[in-house]
Structure formats: C-alpha cells, structure tokens
Amino acid sequence: MHALSPSALRRKVRRLTVACLALWLGVTLLPLAVARSGLMLGPWPLDFWVAAQGSVLAYLLIVAVYAGLVNRWERQAGVLSFEVAPDQEA
C-alpha cells in the first residue's frame, strides 16, 4: 500500500463527506417521496417502514462506512485524528 499525502487525504475525506451528506439527504427525503405511493411492505405501508426502520438503519450504515474508510485512509497516510493506546494497536 502506498502512503497518502495529507492533501490527498483531505480531498478523499471531503469527497466522502459530501457523498455521505447526499445519501443522508436522500434517505431523509425518501419517506416523503413514497408517502402517497400506496406501496405496501407486508401489511404495512412502505413509507411507514422507511420512516420507522429503514432510515435509521441507513443512517447507521452511512456512519459505519464513513468511520471505516476514514480510519483506513488515516492509517495509510500515517496520520490519525486520535491517539491509539499502544496495547490496542493492530
């Protein structure tokens, strides 16, 4: 693996942040888009399921992917945004 320069790391993180914000906006507005569609997921309306369960799961996935990618990129660049205890280093 090659080391990322600090400027390349900032660009990658900025692009990922913009992509995650766009996904967040889409997930937030999705229940509004399907609210009047009448689609059903089992006995429940799809908009109810998306608002009650799907959105929360999507938010968790966005955060997990963001954290994992930024952590990997920071390790490649040799720059961490936090201190790791010596006994926890992999």
C-alpha positions in Angstrom: 0.0 0.0 0.0 1.2 3.5 -0.8 1.0 6.3 1.8 -1.4 9.1 1.1 -0.2 12.7 1.4 -2.1 14.9 3.8 -3.6 16.9 1.0 -4.8 13.8 -0.8 -6.3 12.5 2.5 -8.2 15.8 2.9 -9.6 15.6 -0.6 -10.7 12.0 -0.2 -12.4 12.7 3.2 -14.1 15.8 1.7 -15.5 13.8 -1.2 -16.6 11.1 1.1 -18.3 13.7 3.4 -20.2 15.2 0.5 -21.3 11.8 -0.7 -22.4 10.8 2.8 -24.4 14.1 3.2 -26.1 13.5 -0.2 -27.0 9.9 0.9 -28.3 11.3 4.2 -30.5 13.8 2.4 -31.8 11.1 0.1 -32.6 8.8 3.0 -34.3 11.6 4.9 -36.5 12.7 1.9 -37.3 9.2 0.7 -40.3 8.7 3.0 -41.8 12.0 1.6 -41.3 10.7 -1.9 -43.1 7.4 -1.3 -45.7 8.7 1.2 -48.5 8.9 -1.3 -47.5 5.9 -3.4 -49.6 3.4 -1.6 -46.9 0.7 -1.8 -47.1 -1.9 0.8 -44.4 -3.9 2.6 -46.3 -6.8 4.1 -49.3 -5.4 6.0 -47.6 -2.0 6.5 -47.3 1.0 4.1 -43.8 1.3 2.7 -43.5 4.9 3.8 -44.1 3.8 7.4 -41.4 1.1 7.2 -38.9 3.5 5.6 -39.5 6.2 8.2 -39.6 3.9 11.2 -36.9 1.4 10.4 -35.1 1.8 7.1 -33.9 5.4 7.7 -32.3 4.5 11.0 -30.6 1.5 9.5 -29.3 3.6 6.6 -28.0 6.3 8.9 -26.1 3.7 10.9 -24.7 2.2 7.7 -23.6 5.7 6.5 -21.8 6.4 9.8 -20.1 2.9 9.9 -18.9 3.2 6.3 -17.6 6.7 6.8 -15.7 5.8 10.0 -14.2 2.7 8.5 -13.0 4.4 5.3 -11.6 7.4 7.1 -9.8 5.2 9.6 -8.3 3.1 6.9 -7.2 6.2 4.9 -5.7 7.9 8.0 -3.7 4.7 8.8 -2.4 4.6 5.2 -1.4 8.3 5.5 0.2 7.7 8.9 -1.9 10.5 10.4 -4.6 9.7 13.0 -7.2 12.1 14.3 -7.0 10.4 17.7 -4.3 8.7 19.8 -4.3 5.0 20.0 -3.1 3.3 23.1 0.0 1.1 22.5 -1.7 -2.0 23.7 -4.6 -1.5 21.2 -2.6 -1.1 18.0 -3.0 -3.9 15.5 
